C-alpha cells in the first residue's frame, strides 16, 4: 500500500482556487503534478459530497441526500477499503466525517479525539465550529500523521467555507481564506513529498457570491483537483470537465488497493 494524503478544502471554488492557490499552481507549472477541472456532483452540499468523494457514488446510490441526513454509510468507502487491505486510516476533519464513517451521534464531550474506537477511521481528531482555524486543523492532521503513521489520511479544513457563507465568494475574506490555506500547504507539502506521500487536493463544492451552495451553477459546482503522484501524468488537463466521481477510484489507484465494483473507471485521468 502506498501512503496517500487527501486534502479537502471545503467550498474552494475552481476560479478562486486557481487565483489564490499560488504554490499549487507553481508546482503544476513546473511539472510536479497534475491539475483537473471538476464538475461537482449534485446537490452541491457538504455532507452528501463528503460521502460521494470517498465512495465514488452519486447521492441517489449512497443515500446521503442532505446535510441533515445523519447516519453511518453502509457502502464501501476509502476508509473501509483501506482497512480491509490491512491499512491504517486517519482523519482531521469536521464532525460530519466522524458521523459518516465512525458512529452517530457525535458526542461533543467525548468524540473530539477517537483512537481505535471501532469505526472505519482508526485515528481521528474532529471539530464542530465552522470557524475552527485551518492552522489548527492542519496541526491536528500532522499530529495524527506523525504519531499513527496512517496509510490514508484526510485533512479537511473549513475556513474557506466559513468565510464564503459569511461574506460570499469574491469577497476579500473568502479569497483570503484560500490564500491562507495555500500558505499552510506551502509549508507542509515539501515534507510530505520528501517522505514519499502521494497527495490529492480538491474541494467538495464551490460557493456563489450570495454565500450559498447546493445548486447547479458553475460557482457552486466547479472545483479544482490537484494530484501529486508518480502514478499520474503531470500537466494541466483543464480544457474539459471531469466528474467528481473520479476522486474515489483515483485514491484507490494511488493507494494500490482494489476499487469498489460500483466505482467508475479512471478514463478521465491520465495515468503515468
C-alpha positions, -999 to +999 in steps of 0.1 A: +000+000+000+013+035-009+007+062+016-017+089+005-028+123+018-062+136+008-067+174+015-103+186+013-105+224+011-142+228+019-160+251-006-129+261-026-144+273-059-124+265-091-118+300-103-110+314-068-087+285-061-069+290-094-063+327-084-052+321-049-035+286-046-003+300-059+020+274-045+000+246-060-002+264-094+036+268-093+041+231-088+018+224-118+037+250-139+069+231-132+056+196-140+054+184-104+018+174-105-015+173-125-045+197-124-080+190-135-112+210-135-140+191-118-178+194-123-191+186-088-220+163-082-254+175-070-266+186-046-235+208-041-238+203-003-212+193+022-223+161+039-236+145+006-203+153-011-182+140+019-199+107+010-195+110-027-159+119-027-149+088-006-173+063-021-173+073-058-211+071-058-237+097-067-262+107-040-291+086-051-268+055-046-252+062-012-284+079+002-268+109+020-292+134+003-288+164+026-267+179+054-294+167+077-292+131+067-273+117+097-262+081+096-231+060+091-225+050+054-233+013+047-213+011+015-177+006+005-156+038+010-119+047+011-116+042+048-133+008+049-115-004+018-081+007+031-087-011+063-099-043+045-064-044+029-046-041+062-041-003+061-043+023+088-067+053+083-068+087+099-088+120+096-086+155+109-120+167+099-154+182+107-176+161+129-198+151+100-169+129+087-170+110+120-208+106+117-204+092+082-176+068+088-175+060+125-207+064+145-237+085+153-245+106+171-213+127+177-209+135+214-191+168+219-178+157+254-161+125+243-158+122+205-133+150+196-104+126+197-111+090+186-083+065+186-091+029+175-127+034+186-140+007+163-151+028+133-137+030+098-113+058+108-086+044+131-073+077+144-093+109+142-094+145+156-127+163+149-141+198+153-176+212+152-172+250+150-171+262+113-147+289+125-121+264+137-088+278+124-073+260+094-039+263+111-052+242+140-068+217+116-036+211+097-017+208+130-042+182+141-036+163+109+002+165+113-001+151+148-021+121+135+002+116+106+034+116+126+020+097+156+000+070+139+017+066+105-016+061+085-017+048+050-046+071+042-052+104+059-078+131+053-072+168+062-105+186+060-104+224+066-135+246+069-120+281+068-129+288+031-164+276+035-169+297+067-158+329+051-179+321+020-210+318+040-202+350+060-191+372+031-198+354-002-175+342-029-154+370-045-151+388-011-117+397+003-124+374+032-133+343+010-103+347-013-081+355+017-091+322+033-080+303+002-047+322+002-042+313+039-048+276+031-022+279+002+003+293+027-002+264+051+001+238+023+033+255+010+048+249+045+038+212+046+040+198+011+077+197+007+080+174+037+051+153+025+067+148-009+101+141+005+087+114+027+071+098-003+034+106+002+011+109-027-011+140-024-046+148-037-061+182-030-097+192-040-130+206-026-164+192-021-183+221-038-179+257-046-197+289-034-216+317-050-215+355-043-245+352-020-227+328+002-248+299-009-241+264-023-263+234-030-274+244-065-264+239-101-244+269-114-207+268-121-199+289-090-215+263-067-202+232-086-168+238-102-138+228-081-101+222-087-083+189-084-046+188-078-027+154-079+009+149-069+020+113-076+043+095-099+013+073-108-004+102-126+008+120-156+018+156-148+004+186-166-026+208-170-058+189-180-083+217-176-098+220-211-127+198-203-146+189-171-141+156-154-166+141-129-162+143-091-169+106-092-133+102-103-118+111-070-126+079-051-112+055-077-082+078-081-074+075-044-078+037-047-053+037-076-028+058-056-032+036-025-028+005-047-060-011-034-089-027-054-116-003-065-152-010-055-172-027-083-196+003-082-169+029-089-164+044-123-132+038-141-104+063-144-106+071-182-108+108-175-075+109-156-042+104-174-022+077-156+015+075-158 
